[in-house]
Amino acid sequence: MGRTKPTIGGQAVMEGVMMRSPKFTAIAVRKNDEIIVKKEENSSIADKYPVLKLPVLRGAVALIEMLVIGVRALSYSAGIVAGEEEELTGRDIFYAVALAIGFAVLLFIVVPTVLVKLIAGDVKSHLFLNLIEGLIRIAVFLLYLIFVSSMKDVRRFFEYHGAEHKAVYCYENGEELTVENARKYTTLHPRCGTSFLLVVMIVSILLFSLLGWPGILARITSRVLLFPLVAGISYEFIRLAGRSRSPIIKAISAPGMWLQKLTTREPDDSQLEVALEALKCVLSGGDTLAG
């Protein structure tokens, strides 16, 4: 049996791509005609506490760690583009992640559960009320993506998102990591964060339906407290979808793949080159690279 390839994931950053392997994280950013690459060795709290590597638990840990890594990567890339060297402090990262989580709680938990009463009227069925809340949450998510994807400044960011996916597909199919090979692949990938967020919405409907329909404060509190469990379950499904060839799994994953048409765009060759540089960097075992 052949050796299993390590799983590679990543995200778009300002004028670049961040790639992450089990051992390394690399950020490649284009500045004029130069591609600047920064590489770091990964560290995770799960390495210190192995129990956090158990299914479901690892998903909640991965989500928080990726938020932190993502904020750092975006800050670094923005600094490169702007010609500034200063990086975020630990306190800055904490505030940025807290702000992002607070915004998500407000938009995707507080707003939907408050709006239910305006839409549901005198409906008493707890199952139906939770379903309506979940559908509102999905609608808010879709409207948010449509709004963001319509912004001209975001389009280039989404092109790098597409470049990241094409580069990963090239690697997963065992091809030489060249622009020509990567170009032919789709920008839609089953392990994308966009698909993950849609799975989170669906899992939350199923899980929250088991809680009945308590008062609004209890609803908001319970949803916030259970979010790590929702994220953990969703993470396991996305992992399965990324390696499964089952037609059933593919059918369940299809809505998330369609949704990526809002968050990815076809990249040009220069953007593919950046994504491939980040990917090559995390696959190499050498020292930190620059320039």
C-alpha positions in Angstrom: 0.0 0.0 0.0 1.3 3.5 -0.9 2.2 6.0 1.7 -0.6 8.4 2.5 0.1 12.0 1.5 -0.1 14.6 4.3 -3.2 16.7 4.1 -2.5 20.3 2.9 -4.9 23.2 3.6 -4.7 26.9 3.3 -6.3 30.3 2.7 -6.0 33.4 0.6 -4.2 36.4 2.1 -3.5 39.9 0.7 -1.8 39.4 -2.7 -0.9 35.8 -1.7 -1.7 32.4 -0.3 -1.0 30.7 3.0 -0.5 26.9 2.9 -0.3 24.6 6.0 1.0 21.1 6.2 1.1 18.9 9.3 4.7 20.3 10.0 4.9 23.7 8.4 3.0 26.9 7.5 4.1 29.1 4.7 2.8 32.4 3.4 3.7 33.5 -0.1 3.0 37.1 -1.0 3.6 38.9 -4.4 5.1 42.3 -4.2 5.7 43.7 -7.7 7.8 41.0 -9.6 9.0 39.3 -6.4 7.4 36.5 -4.4 8.2 36.8 -0.7 7.9 33.5 1.3 7.8 33.1 5.0 7.9 29.7 6.6 7.3 28.6 10.2 7.2 25.3 12.0 3.8 24.4 13.3 3.0 24.2 17.0 -0.4 23.1 18.4 -1.8 22.9 21.9 -2.9 19.4 20.9 0.8 18.3 20.8 0.9 19.1 24.5 -2.5 17.6 25.3 -3.0 14.6 23.0 -6.6 14.1 24.1 -7.4 17.2 22.0 -6.5 15.1 18.9 -9.5 12.9 19.4 -12.4 13.2 16.8 -14.7 16.2 17.3 -12.3 17.7 19.9 -9.7 18.2 17.2 -12.2 20.1 15.1 -12.9 22.7 17.8 -9.1 23.1 18.5 -8.3 23.4 14.7 -11.0 26.1 14.3 -9.6 28.3 17.0 -6.0 27.8 15.9 -6.8 28.5 12.2 -8.5 31.7 13.3 -5.3 32.8 15.0 -3.1 31.7 12.2 -5.4 33.3 9.6 -5.3 36.6 11.4 -1.5 36.5 11.6 -1.2 35.5 8.0 -3.5 38.4 6.8 -1.6 40.8 9.0 1.8 39.7 7.6 0.6 39.8 4.0 -0.9 43.3 4.4 2.4 44.5 5.9 4.3 43.2 3.0 2.0 44.8 0.5 2.1 48.1 2.4 5.8 47.9 2.8 5.6 47.6 6.6 7.6 45.1 8.7 5.7 45.3 12.0 3.7 42.2 13.0 0.7 41.8 15.4 1.4 41.2 19.0 -0.2 38.4 21.0 -2.7 41.0 22.4 -3.5 42.3 18.9 -4.2 38.8 17.7 -6.4 38.1 20.7 -8.5 41.2 20.1 -8.8 40.5 16.4 -10.0 36.9 17.0 -12.4 38.0 19.7 -13.8 40.7 17.4 -14.2 38.1 14.6 -16.0 35.7 17.0 -18.2 38.5 18.4 -19.2 39.6 14.9 -20.0 36.0 14.0 -22.1 35.4 17.1 -24.0 38.7 16.5 -24.7 38.0 12.8 -25.3 34.3 12.8 -26.7 33.5 16.3 -28.2 36.6 17.8 -29.8 38.1 14.6 -31.5 34.8 13.4 -32.9 33.8 16.8 -34.3 37.3 17.3 -35.9 37.4 13.9 -37.7 34.1 14.4 -40.4 35.7 16.4 -41.0 38.2 13.7 -41.5 35.5 11.1 -42.9 32.6 13.0 -45.8 34.4 14.6 -47.7 32.0 16.9 -46.0 28.8 15.8 -45.5 26.6 18.9 -43.6 23.6 17.4 -40.0 23.7 18.8 -38.8 21.7 15.8 -40.3 24.1 13.3 -39.0 27.2 15.2 -35.5 25.7 15.2 -35.8 25.0 11.5 -36.9 28.6 10.7 -34.0 29.9 12.8 -31.6 27.7 10.9 -33.0 28.8 7.5 -32.6 32.4 8.6 -29.0 31.7 9.6 -28.3 30.2 6.2 -30.1 33.1 4.4 -28.0 35.7 6.4 -24.8 33.7 5.5 -25.8 33.7 1.8 -26.6 37.4 1.7 -23.3 38.2 3.5 -21.4 36.2 0.9 -23.2 37.8 -2.0 -22.6 41.3 -0.6 -18.9 40.6 0.0 -18.3 38.9 -3.4 -19.8 41.9 -5.2 -17.0 44.2 -3.8 -14.3 44.9 -6.4 -11.5 44.9 -3.8 -12.5 41.4 -2.7 -12.4 39.9 -6.2 -8.6 39.6 -6.3 -8.6 38.0 -2.8 -11.1 35.4 -4.2 -8.8 34.8 -7.2 -6.0 33.8 -4.8 -8.5 31.6 -3.0 -9.1 29.8 -6.4 -5.4 29.6 -6.9 -5.0 27.9 -3.5 -7.5 25.2 -4.4 -6.0 24.6 -7.8 -2.5 24.2 -6.3 -3.8 21.7 -3.7 -5.6 19.7 -6.4 -2.4 19.5 -8.4 -0.6 18.2 -5.3 -3.3 15.7 -4.4 -3.3 14.3 -7.9 0.4 13.7 -7.8 1.3 16.0 -10.6 4.4 18.2 -10.9 3.7 21.5 -9.2 3.7 23.8 -12.2 1.4 26.5 -13.3 0.4 24.5 -16.4 -0.6 21.5 -14.4 -2.5 23.5 -11.8 -4.4 25.7 -14.3 -6.7 22.8 -15.5 -8.2 22.1 -12.1 -11.4 23.5 -10.7 -11.5 26.3 -8.0 -14.0 24.3 -6.0 -12.6 22.0 -3.3 -14.6 19.8 -0.7 -12.3 20.8 2.2 -12.9 24.5 1.7 -13.7 26.7 4.6 -16.8 28.0 2.8 -18.2 24.4 2.6 -17.3 24.0 6.3 -19.3 27.0 7.3 -22.4 25.7 5.4 -22.0 22.3 7.1 -21.8 24.2 10.4 -25.2 25.8 9.6 -26.8 22.4 8.8 -25.4 20.6 11.9 -26.5 23.5 14.1 -30.1 23.0 12.9 -30.0 19.3 13.8 -28.3 19.8 17.1 -30.2 22.8 18.4 -33.5 21.1 17.5 -32.8 18.7 20.4 -32.8 21.6 22.9 -36.4 22.7 22.5 -37.2 26.4 22.4 -36.2 28.2 25.7 -36.2 31.9 26.3 -34.1 34.1 24.0 -31.2 34.6 26.5 -31.0 30.8 27.1 -31.2 30.2 23.3 -28.3 32.5 22.6 -26.2 31.2 25.5 -26.8 27.5 24.6 -25.9 28.1 20.9 -22.6 29.9 21.8 -21.7 27.1 24.3 -22.5 24.3 21.9 -20.7 25.9 19.0 -17.4 24.0 19.7 -19.4 20.8 19.4 -21.1 21.9 16.2 -17.7 22.9 14.8 -16.1 19.6 15.8 -18.8 17.5 14.1 -18.7 19.7 11.0 -14.9 19.3 10.9 -15.1 15.5 10.9 -17.6 15.6 8.0 -15.4 18.0 6.0 -12.4 15.6 6.6 -14.5 12.7 5.4 -15.7 14.6 2.3 -12.2 15.5 1.4 -11.1 11.9 1.0 -14.3 10.0 0.2 -15.4 9.0 -3.2 -18.9 7.9 -2.0 -21.6 9.4 -4.2 -23.7 9.9 -1.1 -21.0 12.0 0.5 -20.5 13.9 -2.7 -24.2 14.6 -3.0 -24.3 16.0 0.6 -21.2 18.1 -0.1 -22.6 19.5 -3.3 -24.3 22.6 -1.8 -21.0 23.6 -0.2 -19.2 23.2 -3.5 -21.8 25.3 -5.3 -21.4 28.0 -2.6 -17.7 28.3 -3.4 -18.7 29.9 -6.7 -19.2 33.0 -4.6 -15.9 32.8 -2.8 -13.5 31.7 -5.5 -12.6 33.1 -8.9 -10.4 31.9 -11.7 -6.8 33.0 -10.9 -4.2 34.2 -13.5 -0.9 32.5 -13.9 0.9 34.9 -11.6 -1.5 34.1 -8.8 -1.1 30.3 -9.4 2.7 30.8 -9.2 2.3 32.4 -5.7 0.1 29.5 -4.5 2.5 26.9 -5.8 5.4 28.6 -4.1 3.6 28.5 -0.8 2.8 24.8 -1.4 6.3 23.8 -2.4 7.6 25.6 0.8 5.5 23.6 3.2 6.3 20.3 1.4 10.1 20.9 1.7 11.9 20.0 4.9 14.4 22.8 4.8 14.9 26.0 6.8 12.7 29.1 6.7 12.8 30.7 3.3 12.7 34.4 2.3 12.6 36.1 -1.0 
